Structure formats: C-alpha cells, structure tokens
Amino acid sequence: MKRKHRKKHEDHVDESWLIPYADILTLLLALFIVLFAASEVDSEKFQKISESFNNELQGGTGVLEKQAVIEPFDEPFKDTTLIPQIQQDKPAKVNEEEMSPQQDQIELRELQKKIDSYIKAKGLSPRIVTELTSKGLLFKIKEGVLYSSGSADISQQARITVIELSNFLVTDPPRNIFIEGHTDNVPTYSGVFPSNWELSAARAINFMKILLENNNLDPKKFSATGYGEYQPTTSNDTALGRAENRRVEVLISSYE
C-alpha cells in the first residue's frame, strides 16, 4: 500500500498587509514630528525635518519641501482696531522734571489770577497781596487779618479765610510751600512769647496747621519759619512801616 506523503510545509500566511501598515505608521510619525516642530515655531528646525523626511520617504523633493512660510511670534498680537481709545482727550500728565520754566511761570500766573479774584471778592485787598517772583508765587497776609497784637491765636473768622486759601495750594504735582512769620522791632511783653522770634515762629506754625487740615495737601511739602524782626520789608521808624513788617508770607515754590 502506497503511503501518503505528509506536507512538509504548511501554507504560508499572506503578510502583504504589513507593508502599507508600516507606511501608515511612518507617515503618522512624520506627521506628529512635523506638527510638533510647527508648534515650536522654529523655521530652521522645520526646514531640517522637512528635508530629512522628504529624502527618506520620497527620495528627494516632496510636499514638505514647499511648506508654508511660518513667521515667528516674536511680538504679542496687536490689533489696534480692537484697543479702546481710553482717555483719548485727556492731556498727558506733566512731571515736575519735564515742566519748562516758561510753563511753570504760566501756571503760577494763572494761580495768581485765581487768588487775586478771591481776594477781591472777599474784600481782603490790600491786606492780602500777591507777587510773582523768581522763586515762585508769594502772597503776603498783613497785620489784622489773622492775629491780634502780640498774639499767635488765629480768630474764627480768620480761620475760615485760611481754610479757603488752602484750596489754592493744591497743585499737581504738589509744590513746596514755605510759610514765614515776621514781626516789627517792638519787643513783645507777652509772658507766652519771650521774644519776637517765638512770636513769629508760633504764628507761622499755627497758620500752617490750619492749612494742613486740608487733606489734599501733603505735609512733607510744607515748612514754617519764624524770622522775628530781622527781615523787614520797610523801615520800622514809623507806625505804618511797622504795620507793613508785621505779616505772614506764603511762598508757593516754582518747580526749579
């Protein structure tokens, strides 16, 4: 009886599907690498990757070689059409250092006009006078407006005047304010003030304290000094001259 020969080899399994499968995996890998490179927005790296995959997959030129130009995002996105025009009509604030001497004098002159208008409206002329100097705007408050003879106490009516004057000292940027007390050469016989030094200093300080009740004023910009009888504006030989010398002066300093 003739024996049947066993098949030495089983039927070979068809593996042709592995080729397109491998190609798909390779293309997917290339796609992810390209997307990663594009997300980094590095045109130099993108060019190198493009050339490498074109050479490997297509033997030279291909679609990756003609990639779109990608501009690096060196600056944040700016679209002026979407930016609201905030405070377009508001003038730019001028710093103290940026203000010219001419502009400084113009501002002080305008402030002088406002103070003079107030003085006229309140009937305080000529007991309060203003003067524009090289150091700033000076206004002098003469005897009888603030204090009684030999006293540093400000009357209630005078207090209202000082509070109203404080509003003219509010400037932007703030200016230095110098307050000076002056007397005549007649010695004081008050037990409270041994000399005209103390009397003039107390008058300047009391005046300054009322000004600084205005919360819009910066105390760091203020100083008060008593000069006694030693800086007269006129002779003390007459009663009229002595009355002129008894005064409080307020200097609104220029920015220079």
Secondary structure, DSSP 8 states (H G I E B T S, - for coil): -------SS------TTHHHHHHHHHHHHHHHHHHHHHHHT-HHHHHHHHHHHHHHHHSS--GGGG--------S----GGGS--TTTTS-----TTT--HHHHHHHHHHHHHHHHHHHHHHT-TTTEEEEE-SSEEEEEEETTSS--TT-----HHHHHHHHHHHGGG--SS---EEEEEE--SS----SS-SSHHHHHHHHHHHHHHHHTTSTTS-GGGEEEEE-TTSS-SS-SSSHHHHHHHSEEEEEEE---
